[in-house]
Amino acid sequence: MEIGLLGATGPAGRALAVRLADVGYDVVVGSRSKYRAMEVCDKIFDEWPERSLNIQSADNAGAADAEVVVIATPWDAAAATARSVADHLHRKVVICMSNAIAQVAGEFQPLVPPRGSVSASVQAEVTDAYVAAAFHHVPATELGNLDHELASDVLVCSDHRRATETASEIISAIPGARPLDAGGLSNATAIEAFTAVLLQLNSRYSTRVAIRLTGIDD
């Protein structure tokens, strides 16, 4: 399976690209500038020279040609990015991992974007795509560290069974990650907002927390 990541030049997108390539997916790192995507790929190969990572670079339109597409842009660019490549996303699974968060007076605070969540805003722009919200709570540093398992649950929500199943299949391929079906896309509002709490804990305790939920059998 080929997975294209739009706006994947930030820490979270770059980390996901590395992790997906390491477990055998063909990955396309996308950016508004294909040259910026090339720079990111070069950095990845320099960091992990011993790994056989099948990662290519492209602009966002090129990355959107992949079978599955991940939106890894900053939250305020996610819907516009989806709209800009909408012609490439017909009937595809699109995973949105963006969180609407601001830092105010040293505190991380959730924002309420149009339609309640970034993921719902993306779905509104690409109505015939199958949008899932996932990867919001995964620390980028741990996600991109191929020397260790991830050790995190990953909540997935979507209004489309195909999107939930595809996202869960991808997550299950990552060592230490467990996908959990968190219901419809309306639940993305709470999931995205809770990321602010995790970031605040990271800041307060100088750590990187991840979610593990008890009471659910593997």
N, C-alpha and C positions, 0 to 999 in steps of 0.2 A: 504494500500500500504506500502511495506517495502522499505526504502531508505537507501542505504549504502553510507557512506562518507569515501573516501580514504584520508589518511593524515589529519584526522580531529582533530589532537591534538593541532593545533595552535589556536589562538584567533578566527579567522573567522569561521573555521570549527566547533570548539566547540560551538560557538554561534548559528550557523545554526542547529546543531544537537539538541540543547536545544529547539530552537523555533519550529522546525518541530515536535519534540516529544510532545510539549505542545499543538499543534493543532491536535494531534491524529494520526500522522504517527508512524509506527514502524521504529525505527532508529537503524542502526548498525554503531558504531564508529570504523573506521579502522585505522590502523597504520602499519608501517613496523614491529613494535614489538607489539604483542598482549598484552604484559604486560604494555606497555605505554598506549595503548588504555584502559586497565582496570583502570589505575590510573586516566585517564581523566574522565571516567564514575563515579568513586568514588567521584571525586571533584564535578561533576555535581549534584549527588545525595545529597552531603553534602550542596551544595549551595541552592538547591531547595527541601528540604525534604518534603514540604507540597504538592508538585506536583506529580501527577501520570504519570511519564515519562517512556515510554516503550523504553528504550535504552539498547542495548547490545554492547559488545566489541568483536573485532576480529582483525585478521591481515587484510591487504588490500585485500588479496584473498578472505577471508571470507566475507568482506563487499561488494566485487564485485559480490557476489552471489545474492544480493538484486535485486528487480524488476527494480528500478531506481538507478543510481549511480551518485554521485557527487564527483568531483575531487577538493579537498580543500588543496592540497599540495602547498608549495612554487612554484613559476612559473618555476624555472629551473628543477624541479623534476616532473612536471605534465605529460609531454609526456612519460618519462621513466616509470612512475608509470602506466599509461594507457597501455603501451606495456607489462609491467610485468604481467598484469591480463587480457590481450586481449582475452584469451580463455573464460573468464567469461562474456564478454561484447557483444557477438554476438547478433545483432539486438535489443539491449537495448538502452534506452535513457540515455545519459551520459551528465551531466551538469558540465561545467567547470567554476569555479569562481576565477581562479588564474589570477593575474596581474603581468606583467613584469615591475618592478619599482626598481630604485636604488636611494639611497640618496647620493648626491655629493655636498660637501661643504655646507651642510645645506639645499640644495634644493632637492625636490623630482623630479626625471626625469624619463620619460617613456623610456623603452628599446624596441627594435624591435627584437623579437625572430624569429627563423626560421619560414617561411611561414607567417610572418606578425603579428601573434597573438598566444598566448598560446593555445587558443581554436582551432585554425586551425591546430596547431601542434599536438594536441590530436586527432583531426579527422583524420589526416594523419596516425596515429599509429593504429587506430581502424576503418578501412574504412567501415566495415559493421555495425558499431554502428551509432546511431543518436545523434550527438553532438549538444548541445546548449550552448551558452555563457550567463551567468546570474549571478546576485548577486555581480557584481564587485564594485558597488558604495555604497553598504550598510555598514554603520559603524558597526563594530563588537560589540562594547559596547552596542549600541541600539538594535542590532539584538538579543543579548543574554539576554536582560533585559525583563523578562517576566511580569514585573509589568506595562509596558507601551506598547502601540501600536507602530508599527515601523515608520509610517508616512514617507513613501518613495515610489517613483516609482522604479520599477526594470525593466531595459531594457533587453530584450531577443532577441538574434539573432541566427539563425540556417538556414541551407539549407534544413531542413527536417520539414515538417508541424507537424509530430507527436511529434518531440522534442519540438517545440515551444508551442504546445498545452499542453503537459505534464508539462513543466516548468511553464507555465502560471497558470495551475490548482494548482500546488503546491504553487506558490507565492500568489495566490488569497486566499488561506486558512490562510495566515498570517494576523492577524488584522493590518490594516493600510497600507498594502502593495498593490500596484497596478502594475500588469504586463503590459508592453507595447511591442508590436511586433516591433522590430527595424530592421527587414529585415534579409538578408542573413548573413552567417558567416563571410563574408569579412568585415562587419561593426564592428566586434569584435576588429579590430585593433584600431579604434578610441575610442571605449567604454573602452577598457582596458587602453589605454594611458591616457584618461581623468581622471582616478583615481589618477594620479600623481597631477593633479590640485587640486582635492578635498583634498588630503593629505596636500598639501601646504597651502591651506586655513585653514585647521584644525590647522596646526602649527602656522600660522601667527596670527590667531584670537583666539587661545586657545578654540576651539569648536569642534564639530563633525557635519559636514554638511551632508545633504542628498539631493537627487534630487527630486524636484516636478516640473513637466512640466505643463504649462498652455495651454489652448486651446483644450484639448482633453476631451470630455465628459466621465464621469465614466460609 
